[in-house]
Amino acid sequence: YYMYSMDAFSARLGVNVSHSWYDGGKTHVFPDVKLAITPARQFSIGLHLYGGDSQLNSLSSLFAHSHYLNPSLIYAPSWQKWFGDVNVVIGPFSGATIELWGGMGKAGNWAMPSLIGTDEALRGAYYGMDFKSTHYGMAFSYKYRDMASLRLSYEGAPQGIDKGYTMWSDRAKSVFNAQLTVSPISALDISLGYELRSGRAIYEVGSDSDDIFQGTYYTLHTIGNVNSLNLGATYRITPQFNVWANVENLLNSKWEAVYGIPAKGVTGLVGIGYKF
């Protein structure tokens, strides 16, 4: 890559080259370009054009999103063919900041949790296809000195068998987040957050042939919304050493992680951290 920087503009012009040995010896060449424009102190635009990253689709990584897995199956890698993202930041003005963003791209053989339809039952699997990825969103944040901060954000994506947002395996249409963080003392941060994921769904891939992966029709099954209220706290004993605790889904809301499998109820986690 080559980097160039001046007062109101910076650029990183790079290329991503990869080669795979076990799928016919393919070589992929993709751009990796970042541009940042800051014409004013309270206004900036960022652009990112990239591609080439692979997702190996190991069973352990796929299990994190869907527990419908047959250990005898092997999934081919997925590829990010090309993606473009833009981000606009306005502010801060008296502690308030507005962010706008969006992006689109295309992925090859992108594996999404799916249901395979048969005469006997529905079976869970991942279905890979060329996938169009699109997302867009905005956020408002406000910070009051070092005592409190608030962030509200909305992000949306289309929904279809071959389109959505690659980062959302539940095919949600929209995601709303709100987080309030207060610091009653300098060493303690307490955060209360809420997330709503709406329009979540999974596709059934039907087939009239003996090969269940040769889909001939697609049926959408809704899997409900996610309503999760979360609470977290971090206490810094020293600038390097801290202890923390998080509680998720405080209201014990019910939803399906994927089709037919319920998500966890109230979940808690505690830990310690050290910065080197």
C-alpha positions as protocol buffer text, in pm:
chain_id: "A"
residue {
  index: 1
  type: TYR
  ca { x: 0 y: 0 z: 0 }
}
residue {
  index: 2
  type: TYR
  ca { x: 93 y: 364 z: -42 }
}
residue {
  index: 3
  type: MET
  ca { x: -5 y: 632 z: 210 }
}
residue {
  index: 4
  type: TYR
  ca { x: -41 y: 1005 z: 155 }
}
residue {
  index: 5
  type: SER
  ca { x: -149 y: 1264 z: 411 }
}
residue {
  index: 6
  type: MET
  ca { x: -199 y: 1639 z: 432 }
}
residue {
  index: 7
  type: ASP
  ca { x: -400 y: 1872 z: 657 }
}
residue {
  index: 8
  type: ALA
  ca { x: -753 y: 1799 z: 529 }
}
residue {
  index: 9
  type: PHE
  ca { x: -698 y: 1483 z: 325 }
}
residue {
  index: 10
  type: SER
  ca { x: -538 y: 1143 z: 366 }
}
residue {
  index: 11
  type: ALA
  ca { x: -530 y: 837 z: 142 }
}
residue {
  index: 12
  type: ARG
  ca { x: -423 y: 476 z: 175 }
}
residue {
  index: 13
  type: LEU
  ca { x: -397 y: 312 z: -168 }
}
residue {
  index: 14
  type: GLY
  ca { x: -344 y: -63 z: -140 }
}
residue {
  index: 15
  type: VAL
  ca { x: -408 y: -395 z: -306 }
}
residue {
  index: 16
  type: ASN
  ca { x: -506 y: -732 z: -157 }
}
residue {
  index: 17
  type: VAL
  ca { x: -369 y: -1042 z: -333 }
}
residue {
  index: 18
  type: SER
  ca { x: -458 y: -1393 z: -220 }
}
residue {
  index: 19
  type: HIS
  ca { x: -414 y: -1742 z: -361 }
}
residue {
  index: 20
  type: SER
  ca { x: -591 y: -2066 z: -270 }
}
residue {
  index: 21
  type: TRP
  ca { x: -461 y: -2415 z: -345 }
}
residue {
  index: 22
  type: TYR
  ca { x: -755 y: -2649 z: -287 }
}
residue {
  index: 23
  type: ASP
  ca { x: -1024 y: -2502 z: -515 }
}
residue {
  index: 24
  type: GLY
  ca { x: -847 y: -2510 z: -849 }
}
residue {
  index: 25
  type: GLY
  ca { x: -558 y: -2279 z: -765 }
}
residue {
  index: 26
  type: LYS
  ca { x: -742 y: -1946 z: -778 }
}
residue {
  index: 27
  type: THR
  ca { x: -568 y: -1611 z: -742 }
}
residue {
  index: 28
  type: HIS
  ca { x: -773 y: -1309 z: -630 }
}
residue {
  index: 29
  type: VAL
  ca { x: -665 y: -947 z: -668 }
}
residue {
  index: 30
  type: PHE
  ca { x: -876 y: -678 z: -497 }
}
residue {
  index: 31
  type: PRO
  ca { x: -833 y: -308 z: -414 }
}
residue {
  index: 32
  type: ASP
  ca { x: -793 y: -184 z: -58 }
}
residue {
  index: 33
  type: VAL
  ca { x: -841 y: 193 z: -70 }
}
residue {
  index: 34
  type: LYS
  ca { x: -919 y: 431 z: 217 }
}
residue {
  index: 35
  type: LEU
  ca { x: -984 y: 804 z: 177 }
}
residue {
  index: 36
  type: ALA
  ca { x: -1047 y: 1055 z: 457 }
}
residue {
  index: 37
  type: ILE
  ca { x: -1157 y: 1412 z: 391 }
}
residue {
  index: 38
  type: THR
  ca { x: -1182 y: 1667 z: 674 }
}
residue {
  index: 39
  type: PRO
  ca { x: -1269 y: 2008 z: 528 }
}
residue {
  index: 40
  type: ALA
  ca { x: -1366 y: 2142 z: 873 }
}
residue {
  index: 41
  type: ARG
  ca { x: -1300 y: 2046 z: 1233 }
}
residue {
  index: 42
  type: GLN
  ca { x: -1660 y: 1936 z: 1284 }
}
residue {
  index: 43
  type: PHE
  ca { x: -1709 y: 1760 z: 951 }
}
residue {
  index: 44
  type: SER
  ca { x: -1541 y: 1456 z: 797 }
}
residue {
  index: 45
  type: ILE
  ca { x: -1604 y: 1200 z: 525 }
}
residue {
  index: 46
  type: GLY
  ca { x: -1449 y: 854 z: 507 }
}
residue {
  index: 47
  type: LEU
  ca { x: -1452 y: 617 z: 207 }
}
residue {
  index: 48
  type: HIS
  ca { x: -1337 y: 255 z: 199 }
}
residue {
  index: 49
  type: LEU
  ca { x: -1325 y: 31 z: -110 }
}
residue {
  index: 50
  type: TYR
  ca { x: -1203 y: -322 z: -42 }
}
residue {
  index: 51
  type: GLY
  ca { x: -1244 y: -693 z: -106 }
}
residue {
  index: 52
  type: GLY
  ca { x: -1061 y: -1024 z: -113 }
}
residue {
  index: 53
  type: ASP
  ca { x: -1100 y: -1135 z: 248 }
}
residue {
  index: 54
  type: SER
  ca { x: -1203 y: -1498 z: 284 }
}
residue {
  index: 55
  type: GLN
  ca { x: -1420 y: -1673 z: 542 }
}
residue {
  index: 56
  type: LEU
  ca { x: -1311 y: -2034 z: 587 }
}
residue {
  index: 57
  type: ASN
  ca { x: -1650 y: -2149 z: 727 }
}
residue {
  index: 58
  type: SER
  ca { x: -1513 y: -2390 z: 985 }
}
residue {
  index: 59
  type: LEU
  ca { x: -1780 y: -2579 z: 1177 }
}
residue {
  index: 60
  type: SER
  ca { x: -1685 y: -2402 z: 1500 }
}
residue {
  index: 61
  type: SER
  ca { x: -1739 y: -2058 z: 1344 }
}
residue {
  index: 62
  type: LEU
  ca { x: -2070 y: -2159 z: 1182 }
}
residue {
  index: 63
  type: PHE
  ca { x: -2197 y: -2313 z: 1507 }
}
residue {
  index: 64
  type: ALA
  ca { x: -2179 y: -1967 z: 1669 }
}
residue {
  index: 65
  type: HIS
  ca { x: -2470 y: -1853 z: 1447 }
}
residue {
  index: 66
  type: SER
  ca { x: -2670 y: -2171 z: 1396 }
}
residue {
  index: 67
  type: HIS
  ca { x: -2678 y: -2491 z: 1601 }
}
residue {
  index: 68
  type: TYR
  ca { x: -2824 y: -2677 z: 1303 }
}
residue {
  index: 69
  type: LEU
  ca { x: -2505 y: -2846 z: 1191 }
}
residue {
  index: 70
  type: ASN
  ca { x: -2422 y: -3189 z: 1062 }
}
residue {
  index: 71
  type: PRO
  ca { x: -2057 y: -3264 z: 1154 }
}
residue {
  index: 72
  type: SER
  ca { x: -2019 y: -3474 z: 840 }
}
residue {
  index: 73
  type: LEU
  ca { x: -2075 y: -3170 z: 614 }
}
residue {
  index: 74
  type: ILE
  ca { x: -1794 y: -2952 z: 482 }
}
residue {
  index: 75
  type: TYR
  ca { x: -1856 y: -2595 z: 362 }
}
residue {
  index: 76
  type: ALA
  ca { x: -1644 y: -2425 z: 99 }
}
residue {
  index: 77
  type: PRO
  ca { x: -1489 y: -2086 z: 182 }
}
residue {
  index: 78
  type: SER
  ca { x: -1679 y: -1761 z: 125 }
}
residue {
  index: 79
  type: TRP
  ca { x: -1524 y: -1459 z: -44 }
}
residue {
  index: 80
  type: GLN
  ca { x: -1574 y: -1087 z: -15 }
}
residue {
  index: 81
  type: LYS
  ca { x: -1570 y: -994 z: -384 }
}
residue {
  index: 82
  type: TRP
  ca { x: -1594 y: -617 z: -343 }
}
residue {
  index: 83
  type: PHE
  ca { x: -1736 y: -376 z: -89 }
}
residue {
  index: 84
  type: GLY
  ca { x: -1766 y: 0 z: -59 }
}
residue {
  index: 85
  type: ASP
  ca { x: -1848 y: 196 z: 257 }
}
residue {
  index: 86
  type: VAL
  ca { x: -1894 y: 566 z: 325 }
}
residue {
  index: 87
  type: ASN
  ca { x: -1911 y: 737 z: 665 }
}
residue {
  index: 88
  type: VAL
  ca { x: -1998 y: 1101 z: 742 }
}
residue {
  index: 89
  type: VAL
  ca { x: -1942 y: 1259 z: 1085 }
}
residue {
  index: 90
  type: ILE
  ca { x: -2090 y: 1598 z: 1177 }
}
residue {
  index: 91
  type: GLY
  ca { x: -1977 y: 1744 z: 1507 }
}
residue {
  index: 92
  type: PRO
  ca { x: -1921 y: 1759 z: 1788 }
}
residue {
  index: 93
  type: PHE
  ca { x: -2125 y: 2074 z: 1849 }
}
residue {
  index: 94
  type: SER
  ca { x: -2165 y: 2141 z: 2223 }
}
residue {
  index: 95
  type: GLY
  ca { x: -2115 y: 1770 z: 2287 }
}
residue {
  index: 96
  type: ALA
  ca { x: -2353 y: 1646 z: 2015 }
}
residue {
  index: 97
  type: THR
  ca { x: -2243 y: 1442 z: 1712 }
}
residue {
  index: 98
  type: ILE
  ca { x: -2433 y: 1299 z: 1414 }
}
residue {
  index: 99
  type: GLU
  ca { x: -2305 y: 1004 z: 1209 }
}
residue {
  index: 100
  type: LEU
  ca { x: -2435 y: 881 z: 873 }
}
residue {
  index: 101
  type: TRP
  ca { x: -2310 y: 570 z: 697 }
}
residue {
  index: 102
  type: GLY
  ca { x: -2391 y: 321 z: 425 }
}
residue {
  index: 103
  type: GLY
  ca { x: -2233 y: 57 z: 209 }
}
residue {
  index: 104
  type: MET
  ca { x: -2287 y: -207 z: -53 }
}
residue {
  index: 105
  type: GLY
  ca { x: -2098 y: -492 z: -209 }
}
residue {
  index: 106
  type: LYS
  ca { x: -2102 y: -852 z: -322 }
}
residue {
  index: 107
  type: ALA
  ca { x: -1980 y: -1176 z: -167 }
}
residue {
  index: 108
  type: GLY
  ca { x: -1920 y: -1511 z: -333 }
}
residue {
  index: 109
  type: ASN
  ca { x: -2057 y: -1839 z: -193 }
}
residue {
  index: 110
  type: TRP
  ca { x: -2168 y: -1651 z: 119 }
}
residue {
  index: 111
  type: ALA
  ca { x: -2295 y: -1903 z: 377 }
}
residue {
  index: 112
  type: MET
  ca { x: -2623 y: -1807 z: 547 }
}
residue {
  index: 113
  type: PRO
  ca { x: -2820 y: -2018 z: 799 }
}
residue {
  index: 114
  type: SER
  ca { x: -3100 y: -2191 z: 607 }
}
residue {
  index: 115
  type: LEU
  ca { x: -3357 y: -2469 z: 630 }
}
residue {
  index: 116
  type: ILE
  ca { x: -3348 y: -2752 z: 379 }
}
residue {
  index: 117
  type: GLY
  ca { x: -3701 y: -2865 z: 293 }
}
residue {
  index: 118
  type: THR
  ca { x: -3778 y: -3236 z: 245 }
}
residue {
  index: 119
  type: ASP
  ca { x: -4093 y: -3449 z: 249 }
}
residue {
  index: 120
  type: GLU
  ca { x: -4013 y: -3564 z: 603 }
}
residue {
  index: 121
  type: ALA
  ca { x: -3891 y: -3256 z: 788 }
}
residue {
  index: 122
  type: LEU
  ca { x: -3697 y: -2933 z: 776 }
}
residue {
  index: 123
  type: ARG
  ca { x: -3325 y: -2974 z: 830 }
}
residue {
  index: 124
  type: GLY
  ca { x: -3087 y: -2698 z: 922 }
}
residue {
  index: 125
  type: ALA
  ca { x: -2782 y: -2618 z: 713 }
}
residue {
  index: 126
  type: TYR
  ca { x: -2594 y: -2329 z: 555 }
}
residue {
  index: 127
  type: TYR
  ca { x: -2675 y: -2229 z: 200 }
}
residue {
  index: 128
  type: GLY
  ca { x: -2403 y: -2056 z: -3 }
}
residue {
  index: 129
  type: MET
  ca { x: -2467 y: -1820 z: -292 }
}
residue {
  index: 130
  type: ASP
  ca { x: -2351 y: -1497 z: -450 }
}
residue {
  index: 131
  type: PHE
  ca { x: -2483 y: -1247 z: -196 }
}
residue {
  index: 132
  type: LYS
  ca { x: -2555 y: -874 z: -239 }
}
residue {
  index: 133
  type: SER
  ca { x: -2476 y: -686 z: 80 }
}
residue {
  index: 134
  type: THR
  ca { x: -2633 y: -346 z: 156 }
}
residue {
  index: 135
  type: HIS
  ca { x: -2663 y: -150 z: 479 }
}
residue {
  index: 136
  type: TYR
  ca { x: -2731 y: 207 z: 585 }
}
residue {
  index: 137
  type: GLY
  ca { x: -2771 y: 388 z: 915 }
}
residue {
  index: 138
  type: MET
  ca { x: -2741 y: 693 z: 1130 }
}
residue {
  index: 139
  type: ALA
  ca { x: -2653 y: 770 z: 1492 }
}
residue {
  index: 140
  type: PHE
  ca { x: -2684 y: 1057 z: 1736 }
}
residue {
  index: 141
  type: SER
  ca { x: -2453 y: 1083 z: 2035 }
}
residue {
  index: 142
  type: TYR
  ca { x: -2419 y: 1334 z: 2314 }
}
residue {
  index: 143
  type: LYS
  ca { x: -2147 y: 1362 z: 2577 }
}
residue {
  index: 144
  type: TYR
  ca { x: -2180 y: 1572 z: 2891 }
}
residue {
  index: 145
  type: ARG
  ca { x: -1831 y: 1640 z: 3019 }
}
residue {
  index: 146
  type: ASP
  ca { x: -1685 y: 1318 z: 3163 }
}
residue {
  index: 147
  type: MET
  ca { x: -2002 y: 1238 z: 3357 }
}
residue {
  index: 148
  type: ALA
  ca { x: -2245 y: 1090 z: 3102 }
}
residue {
  index: 149
  type: SER
  ca { x: -2288 y: 999 z: 2736 }
}
residue {
  index: 150
  type: LEU
  ca { x: -2583 y: 888 z: 2523 }
}
residue {
  index: 151
  type: ARG
  ca { x: -2582 y: 715 z: 2184 }
}
residue {
  index: 152
  type: LEU
  ca { x: -2887 y: 633 z: 1969 }
}
residue {
  index: 153
  type: SER
  ca { x: -2843 y: 448 z: 1640 }
}
residue {
  index: 154
  type: TYR
  ca { x: -3051 y: 292 z: 1364 }
}
residue {
  index: 155
  type: GLU
  ca { x: -2927 y: 62 z: 1087 }
}
residue {
  index: 156
  type: GLY
  ca { x: -3123 y: -104 z: 810 }
}
residue {
  index: 157
  type: ALA
  ca { x: -3076 y: -360 z: 534 }
}
residue {
  index: 158
  type: PRO
  ca { x: -3288 y: -521 z: 260 }
}
residue {
  index: 159
  type: GLN
  ca { x: -3409 y: -879 z: 291 }
}
residue {
  index: 160
  type: GLY
  ca { x: -3404 y: -1150 z: 26 }
}
residue {
  index: 161
  type: ILE
  ca { x: -3265 y: -1494 z: -40 }
}
residue {
  index: 162
  type: ASP
  ca { x: -2955 y: -1344 z: -205 }
}
residue {
  index: 163
  type: LYS
  ca { x: -2948 y: -998 z: -45 }
}
residue {
  index: 164
  type: GLY
  ca { x: -2922 y: -842 z: 299 }
}
residue {
  index: 165
  type: TYR
  ca { x: -2625 y: -750 z: 514 }
}
residue {
  index: 166
  type: THR
  ca { x: -2344 y: -1004 z: 534 }
}
residue {
  index: 167
  type: MET
  ca { x: -2275 y: -920 z: 900 }
}
residue {
  index: 168
  type: TRP
  ca { x: -2632 y: -1011 z: 1005 }
}
residue {
  index: 169
  type: SER
  ca { x: -2684 y: -1386 z: 990 }
}
residue {
  index: 170
  type: ASP
  ca { x: -3042 y: -1343 z: 1120 }
}
residue {
  index: 171
  type: ARG
  ca { x: -3138 y: -1138 z: 809 }
}
residue {
  index: 172
  type: ALA
  ca { x: -3278 y: -854 z: 1023 }
}
residue {
  index: 173
  type: LYS
  ca { x: -3439 y: -565 z: 836 }
}
residue {
  index: 174
  type: SER
  ca { x: -3354 y: -303 z: 1099 }
}
residue {
  index: 175
  type: VAL
  ca { x: -3156 y: -269 z: 1420 }
}
residue {
  index: 176
  type: PHE
  ca { x: -3206 y: 2 z: 1683 }
}
residue {
  index: 177
  type: ASN
  ca { x: -2960 y: 56 z: 1967 }
}
residue {
  index: 178
  type: ALA
  ca { x: -2963 y: 294 z: 2263 }
}
residue {
  index: 179
  type: GLN
  ca { x: -2691 y: 319 z: 2527 }
}
residue {
  index: 180
  type: LEU
  ca { x: -2656 y: 548 z: 2826 }
}
residue {
  index: 181
  type: THR
  ca { x: -2325 y: 554 z: 3013 }
}
residue {
  index: 182
  type: VAL
  ca { x: -2273 y: 739 z: 3340 }
}
residue {
  index: 183
  type: SER
  ca { x: -1956 y: 783 z: 3548 }
}
residue {
  index: 184
  type: PRO
  ca { x: -2050 y: 873 z: 3906 }
}
residue {
  index: 185
  type: ILE
  ca { x: -1680 y: 864 z: 3988 }
}
residue {
  index: 186
  type: SER
  ca { x: -1384 y: 884 z: 3752 }
}
residue {
  index: 187
  type: ALA
  ca { x: -1294 y: 516 z: 3791 }
}
residue {
  index: 188
  type: LEU
  ca { x: -1644 y: 373 z: 3740 }
}
residue {
  index: 189
  type: ASP
  ca { x: -1852 y: 347 z: 3420 }
}
residue {
  index: 190
  type: ILE
  ca { x: -2208 y: 213 z: 3429 }
}
residue {
  index: 191
  type: SER
  ca { x: -2388 y: 144 z: 3099 }
}
residue {
  index: 192
  type: LEU
  ca { x: -2751 y: 66 z: 3029 }
}
residue {
  index: 193
  type: GLY
  ca { x: -2825 y: -48 z: 2675 }
}
residue {
  index: 194
  type: TYR
  ca { x: -3125 y: -157 z: 2471 }
}
residue {
  index: 195
  type: GLU
  ca { x: -3129 y: -340 z: 2135 }
}
residue {
  index: 196
  type: LEU
  ca { x: -3422 y: -407 z: 1902 }
}
residue {
  index: 197
  type: ARG
  ca { x: -3363 y: -632 z: 1600 }
}
residue {
  index: 198
  type: SER
  ca { x: -3676 y: -645 z: 1386 }
}
residue {
  index: 199
  type: GLY
  ca { x: -3775 y: -833 z: 1072 }
}
residue {
  index: 200
  type: ARG
  ca { x: -3554 y: -1133 z: 1151 }
}
residue {
  index: 201
  type: ALA
  ca { x: -3604 y: -1437 z: 927 }
}
residue {
  index: 202
  type: ILE
  ca { x: -3458 y: -1755 z: 782 }
}
residue {
  index: 203
  type: TYR
  ca { x: -3515 y: -1908 z: 438 }
}
residue {
  index: 204
  type: GLU
  ca { x: -3626 y: -2261 z: 360 }
}
residue {
  index: 205
  type: VAL
  ca { x: -3457 y: -2396 z: 47 }
}
residue {
  index: 206
  type: GLY
  ca { x: -3680 y: -2655 z: -123 }
}
residue {
  index: 207
  type: SER
  ca { x: -3583 y: -2902 z: -392 }
}
residue {
  index: 208
  type: ASP
  ca { x: -3754 y: -3150 z: -619 }
}
residue {
  index: 209
  type: SER
  ca { x: -3433 y: -3341 z: -687 }
}
residue {
  index: 210
  type: ASP
  ca { x: -3236 y: -3592 z: -484 }
}
residue {
  index: 211
  type: ASP
  ca { x: -2964 y: -3333 z: -424 }
}
residue {
  index: 212
  type: ILE
  ca { x: -3100 y: -3118 z: -141 }
}
residue {
  index: 213
  type: PHE
  ca { x: -2852 y: -2840 z: -218 }
}
residue {
  index: 214
  type: GLN
  ca { x: -3000 y: -2779 z: -566 }
}
residue {
  index: 215
  type: GLY
  ca { x: -3270 y: -2541 z: -447 }
}
residue {
  index: 216
  type: THR
  ca { x: -3572 y: -2484 z: -670 }
}
residue {
  index: 217
  type: TYR
  ca { x: -3783 y: -2264 z: -442 }
}
residue {
  index: 218
  type: TYR
  ca { x: -3737 y: -2047 z: -132 }
}
residue {
  index: 219
  type: THR
  ca { x: -3980 y: -1990 z: 155 }
}
residue {
  index: 220
  type: LEU
  ca { x: -3935 y: -1717 z: 416 }
}
residue {
  index: 221
  type: HIS
  ca { x: -3990 y: -1808 z: 783 }
}
residue {
  index: 222
  type: THR
  ca { x: -3997 y: -1526 z: 1041 }
}
residue {
  index: 223
  type: ILE
  ca { x: -3809 y: -1587 z: 1367 }
}
residue {
  index: 224
  type: GLY
  ca { x: -3935 y: -1291 z: 1571 }
}
residue {
  index: 225
  type: ASN
  ca { x: -3781 y: -973 z: 1702 }
}
residue {
  index: 226
  type: VAL
  ca { x: -3505 y: -935 z: 1958 }
}
residue {
  index: 227
  type: ASN
  ca { x: -3575 y: -705 z: 2255 }
}
residue {
  index: 228
  type: SER
  ca { x: -3277 y: -705 z: 2488 }
}
residue {
  index: 229
  type: LEU
  ca { x: -3208 y: -474 z: 2784 }
}
residue {
  index: 230
  type: ASN
  ca { x: -2846 y: -496 z: 2900 }
}
residue {
  index: 231
  type: LEU
  ca { x: -2653 y: -359 z: 3198 }
}
residue {
  index: 232
  type: GLY
  ca { x: -2276 y: -334 z: 3236 }
}
residue {
  index: 233
  type: ALA
  ca { x: -2021 y: -182 z: 3471 }
}
residue {
  index: 234
  type: THR
  ca { x: -1643 y: -136 z: 3461 }
}
residue {
  index: 235
  type: TYR
  ca { x: -1429 y: -30 z: 3755 }
}
residue {
  index: 236
  type: ARG
  ca { x: -1068 y: 78 z: 3689 }
}
residue {
  index: 237
  type: ILE
  ca { x: -853 y: -14 z: 3988 }
}
residue {
  index: 238
  type: THR
  ca { x: -552 y: 132 z: 3807 }
}
residue {
  index: 239
  type: PRO
  ca { x: -525 y: 279 z: 3454 }
}
residue {
  index: 240
  type: GLN
  ca { x: -413 y: -68 z: 3337 }
}
residue {
  index: 241
  type: PHE
  ca { x: -618 y: -302 z: 3559 }
}
residue {
  index: 242
  type: ASN
  ca { x: -998 y: -321 z: 3570 }
}
residue {
  index: 243
  type: VAL
  ca { x: -1284 y: -547 z: 3674 }
}
residue {
  index: 244
  type: TRP
  ca { x: -1615 y: -562 z: 3490 }
}
residue {
  index: 245
  type: ALA
  ca { x: -1957 y: -727 z: 3486 }
}
residue {
  index: 246
  type: ASN
  ca { x: -2231 y: -752 z: 3222 }
}
residue {
  index: 247
  type: VAL
  ca { x: -2591 y: -872 z: 3243 }
}
residue {
  index: 248
  type: GLU
  ca { x: -2774 y: -928 z: 2914 }
}
residue {
  index: 249
  type: ASN
  ca { x: -3149 y: -964 z: 2850 }
}
residue {
  index: 250
  type: LEU
  ca { x: -3245 y: -825 z: 3191 }
}
residue {
  index: 251
  type: LEU
  ca { x: -3617 y: -857 z: 3112 }
}
residue {
  index: 252
  type: ASN
  ca { x: -3577 y: -1225 z: 3017 }
}
residue {
  index: 253
  type: SER
  ca { x: -3735 y: -1166 z: 2674 }
}
residue {
  index: 254
  type: LYS
  ca { x: -3803 y: -1466 z: 2453 }
}
residue {
  index: 255
  type: TRP
  ca { x: -3697 y: -1499 z: 2089 }
}
residue {
  index: 256
  type: GLU
  ca { x: -3555 y: -1761 z: 1853 }
}
residue {
  index: 257
  type: ALA
  ca { x: -3180 y: -1757 z: 1794 }
}
residue {
  index: 258
  type: VAL
  ca { x: -3253 y: -1944 z: 1471 }
}
residue {
  index: 259
  type: TYR
  ca { x: -3564 y: -2128 z: 1358 }
}
residue {
  index: 260
  type: GLY
  ca { x: -3688 y: -2354 z: 1639 }
}
residue {
  index: 261
  type: ILE
  ca { x: -3402 y: -2285 z: 1881 }
}
residue {
  index: 262
  type: PRO
  ca { x: -3473 y: -2040 z: 2167 }
}
residue {
  index: 263
  type: ALA
  ca { x: -3217 y: -1780 z: 2272 }
}
residue {
  index: 264
  type: LYS
  ca { x: -3083 y: -1765 z: 2625 }
}
residue {
  index: 265
  type: GLY
  ca { x: -3272 y: -1579 z: 2896 }
}
residue {
  index: 266
  type: VAL
  ca { x: -3099 y: -1358 z: 3151 }
}
residue {
  index: 267
  type: THR
  ca { x: -2724 y: -1403 z: 3106 }
}
residue {
  index: 268
  type: GLY
  ca { x: -2442 y: -1268 z: 3322 }
}
residue {
  index: 269
  type: LEU
  ca { x: -2067 y: -1250 z: 3280 }
}
residue {
  index: 270
  type: VAL
  ca { x: -1790 y: -1109 z: 3499 }
}
residue {
  index: 271
  type: GLY
  ca { x: -1420 y: -1066 z: 3422 }
}
residue {
  index: 272
  type: ILE
  ca { x: -1096 y: -881 z: 3475 }
}
residue {
  index: 273
  type: GLY
  ca { x: -885 y: -692 z: 3225 }
}
residue {
  index: 274
  type: TYR
  ca { x: -529 y: -568 z: 3203 }
}
residue {
  index: 275
  type: LYS
  ca { x: -387 y: -333 z: 2940 }
}
residue {
  index: 276
  type: PHE
  ca { x: -23 y: -378 z: 2846 }
}
